[in-house]
């Protein structure tokens, strides 16, 4: 029996991305465990994995417990379970786990795969900060058997900086999106009508939606400023996502100052994301840094064009005319892109159709097949699938 341990910093990553992989490999007869801080409180994780392991670490990379209490727990778990593979995700969990595994005797050490969901260094980052993160990735690369990257920029960076030998860098188009789940046929007219009624939208109103956690990186205020610059009172903007109340209050205050508060809706966490996306003319994502944003993939699956910043990940997804790219912080350019979508509805519909076609390569089933091939390679077994 093959034994796999998936490690993330918090259970949200497991729930949001990795449960289908757990279900698949367990169905193949694998033992699949998970490790994260707070994972035992997740019913979904308890059901999806053979065993879940609690570990105390922080999302803050400078927190001392990341290199003291967490390694001790990891060693305890590995002493109980003889894993063949440890697949690590998210920066803190990945670094600490690889650091810990490196201290094990060679005959007790499982193979280690690291999926980078967007390196912490990037072209828009500060030079000193980038240099520190590159140095850390190089260090941790010495403890890594195989590195998975999910966008082409990170693939080039991994090879340029020699994070691991080139033949051990594997590009995969994301972590998978279920294109059957995100399908316009699953959203009813009644759902759309109820949503518009909830937001108080009249037939003449056009809606743009941003599905993004409130963080500085997502630059929600750029979208509010663009809406104000657009000067079209019939256009509305909805934010789906939560985060620090201070950031949400700051964004609301800006909307009031710019006199667009009646056009901006703060929805918090939502379970009807597909309906929100289908109700929108286009979705917006104005981040400074991304890996390969799920919200963009969901929009494209639902045949909705995307206006996004010209950064790694978003650039990959919109490369074939599935939306519009603007520079980070370019409020005027963002307003212009919104106006273009509004003024050219046929072009927008064509973008949406292209998006759905583009998502075939990002389909969850395809990504699971790529993982089967990678795991077979790492374990020295014959590959199961022939990839495209």
N, C-alpha and C positions, 0 to 999 in steps of 0.2 A: 504493500500500500504506500502510495506517495503521500508525503506529509508537507503541508504548506502553511506558513504563518504569514498573515497580512498585517502590517503595522502602519498605523496612522497616528497623528497627534491627537485628534479628537474623533468621536464616532460619527460626526456629520459627514466626514469623507467616506467612511464605510457605507453609511446609509445612502449617500448621494451618488456614489459611483461604483462601489465594489460588491454589493450584494448579489448582482447577477453572476459575477464570477464565482462567488462562493457557492451559489446554487448549482452552477454548471459543473464545477470540478467535484463537488460532493456527489453529484449524480453519476460522475465517471468513476466513483469509488475512492476518491481522494479523502483524506482527513484534512479539513480546512479550519484553522483557528484564526482568531483576530486579537489584536492588542491595541488599546487606546486608553486615554484618560477619560473615565466616565462611561465606558462601553457597557458595563454591567447594568446600567439603567436603561439601556435601549432594548426594548422588546424585539424590534426587528432584527437586531444583531444577535440576540440570544437565540432566535429561531433560525437564523441563516447559517450560523457557524457551529461547528462541533463543540468548541470551547472558546470562551472569551476571557481575556486576561486584562486586569486593571494595572495600569502603570501611572505613576505620578510624574508628569512632566508638564511644562508650561509652553504656550505658543510663543512666549517671549524667549528668544534664543539666548539671552543673557542671564536667565534665571539659573542660579547655582544648582538647584535640585535636578536640572536636566543632566548633569554630569556626576551626580552623587547617588540619589535614591533610585533614579530610573535604571541605571546600569545594573544595580544590585538585583532589581526585580527581573530584568531581562535574563540575567544569568540563572536565576532561580527557575524561571519558566523553561529555559533551554535544557536545564538539568533534568527536568521532568519529561520533556517531549523531544524526541530526536527528529527534528525537522530536516527534510531534504532541501527545501527552499524557504527562504525568508524574503518576502517581497515588501519593500518599504516604500511609503508614499509620504508626502509633505515634509518640509525642510527639517524641522526640529526632530521629529521621530526618525527620519532617515539618517540624520547625522549621528544622533545618539545611539541608535541601534547598530549602525555600522562600526562606530567607535567601540562599542561593547563586544561585538562579534569578533573584531580583530584581535581581542585579547585571549580568545579561546585557543586551545590546542588545535593544531591543524586537523587532526583526525575527528575532532568533535564539531568542526565548523561547517554549517550548512552553506549552500550556495546563496549568494545575495544578489537580488535584482533591485535596482532603484529606479522608480518612475519619477522623473522630474516634471512636476505640473507647472513648469515655468520657473527658470532659474531666478534667483533673487538679484542677480546682476543683469542689466539690460542697457541698451543704448541711451535711454533717457535717464539713467541713474547717475548719481554723483560719482565722480572718478574714484575717490578714496573708498567709498562704500562698495563700489563695484570691485575694486582691487581686493578688498577683504573677502568678499563672497567668492570671488574666483579662487583665491588662495584656499579657502575652506573646501570648495568643491574639488580642487586638485588633491587636497589631503584626503578627503573622504573617498575620492576615486580610487585610491590605493587599496581601499577596503571593499571595493565593489567588483563583483564578477561581471555583471552586465548592467548597462545604463539604457533606459528607455526614455526617449524624448517625444513630445507630442506636438511639436511644431518645427518647421524647417529652420527657423532662426536659431533655436536651441540646438538642433542637430549640427549646424555649422559651427556654433560656439563650442560645443563639446569637443569637436574634432580640432578646431583652431587652438584651443587651450590645452588639448591633450588630457582631458579629464579622465578618460580611460582609453586604452588602445582603440583605434578606429573600428576594428572588426567587432568590437564589443559594444558599439553604439547602435541602437536600434530605433529607427523612426517608426512610430505608430500614429495614425491620424486620430489622436485623442484617446479617451478612455471609454468611448462608446455612447451612442444615443439610440434609444429604441424608436426607430422611424415608424413602427406600427402604432406605438402609443401616441406619438406626436403627429397626428394626422388630422387634416381639416375635417374629414368625415366624422370624426369623433366629437366635434363641437356642434351643438344644435343651434338652430335659430333662436329657440327659447332661451338658451344660455346666454347668447349674445344680447338679446333684448333685456334680460334681467340685469346684466352687467351695466348696460347703458342707463337703465333706470336707476340703478344704485348710484351711479356717478352723476346723475342728473343731466345727462347729455340729450340735447335736442337732435333731430335728424340732420340739421345743418352742421353739427359739431364733428370735427375730425379728432381722433385720439392717437397719440403717440405714447408708447409704454417703454419704461426702463425697468428691467428685471435685474436688480443688483443690490447687494448688501450695502448699507450706508457706511462707507469708509472714505477717507481722504483720496485714496487711489482712484475711486470711481468717479470723482469730480461731478457730483450731482448738481452743484451750483452752475456749472457750465451750461447744463441743459436748461436751467431756469433763465439764465441770462440770454440764451439763444431764443427762447420762447418770447421773452420781452422784446428782443431786437426784431423778431419776426413781425410783431405788431398786427397779429391777426386774432382778434378776440374769440373767433369761432373754433380755434385750435386749442385742444386740451392735452395735458401731459400727466401721466399717472406713474408714480413710483411704487413698484412692488418689491418689498424687501425691508428688513429692519436693521437695527444697528444702534450705536450710542444715541441716546435721546438728544444729547447736545448737538450732534451733527444734523439730526432731523430738525431740531428747533432752529438751527442756524439757516438751514435751507428754506424753511417756512418763513423766517424773518426776511430773507432776501426776496422771496416771492411777493411778500407784502410791500416791501420797499419799492419794488419794480412794478407794483400794481398789477400783478398777474395771479394773485392769490386765488381768485375764483376759477382760474384755469388749471391749477395744479392740485393733484390729488395724492395724498400720502396714504397708501393702502396697507402698509406693514406686510407681514408674512402672509402669503396667499397660497391656497391649494388649487386655485383655478387658473394656473398660469397659462394653460393652453387657450382658455377662453379669452383671457386678457390679450394674448398675442394676436389671436384671430380677430379681435375687435379693433385692433390698431391698424393704422395706415402703414406704419413701420415701427420697428423697435430701435431704441437708442442704447449705445454703450460707449461712454466717453473716458474709459480708463487710461491711466498712465502705463499700467503693466498688467498683462494677462499671460496665461499659459495657452489654453485653448478654451475660450469661454463657452460653457454649456448653454447659456441663455441665447447666444447667437445661433448655435446649432439647433436649438429648439425652434427658434423663429424660422429658420430656413426650412426645417422639416414641415412647418405649418404654412409654407409658401408666403411668408411675410418678409419683405425686404428689411435690411438692417442698415442703419447709419452708425458707423463705428469709427474709432480713432485708428490711424494708420500705424499700428503697432503689431508686434509678433502675435501670432494666434488669430487675431481678428483679420489681419492681412491675409493669412492663409485661407480663411473661410470665405472671404469676399473676393478672392482673386479672380473669379470667373464671372464677374458682373452680377453678383447676388445682392449687391447693395452699394453704398457709397462710403468712401473713406475721407476723413478730415484729419488735420493735424491736431495733436493733443493741445488743448487750451485754445483752439481757434474758434471762438464763439461766433464770429461773423461767418466763417465757413460752415459751421454747424447749422446756423440759421438758414444759410443758403441751400444746404442739402435738404433740410426740412421743406423749404419752399419748392425745391425741385420735385420732391416726391409728391407734394400736394398738386403741383401744376401739371404734372405728367403722369396721370394715373395708369395709363397703358404701359408706360415704361416701368412703373412700380410693379405692376402685375407680372410683367415679363421677368423682372428680377426675382420675384417670389417663386415663379415656376422653375427658374434656373437653380434656385436654392434647394428646392426639393430634390432635383436631380443630383445636385452636388453631394447631398448627404448620404448617397449610397455607399461611398467609401468610408464613411464615419459610422456606419450602422453597427450596433452593439454586437450582432452575430459575427460580423467580420472581425471586429476587434478581439472577440473571444477566441476566434480561430488563430489570430496572430499570437495571442498569449499561449495557446496550445503549442504552436510551433516553437515559440521561444522556450517554454518550459521543457519541451522535448530536447531541444538543442542543449540547454544547460545540464540536463540530466543524462545526456549522451544517448538519447533514444531517437527512433525514427520519427521524422515530422509527420503529422497527421494530415495536414491540409496543404494544398498547393495554393499559394496566394496570387493575387492579381499581378 
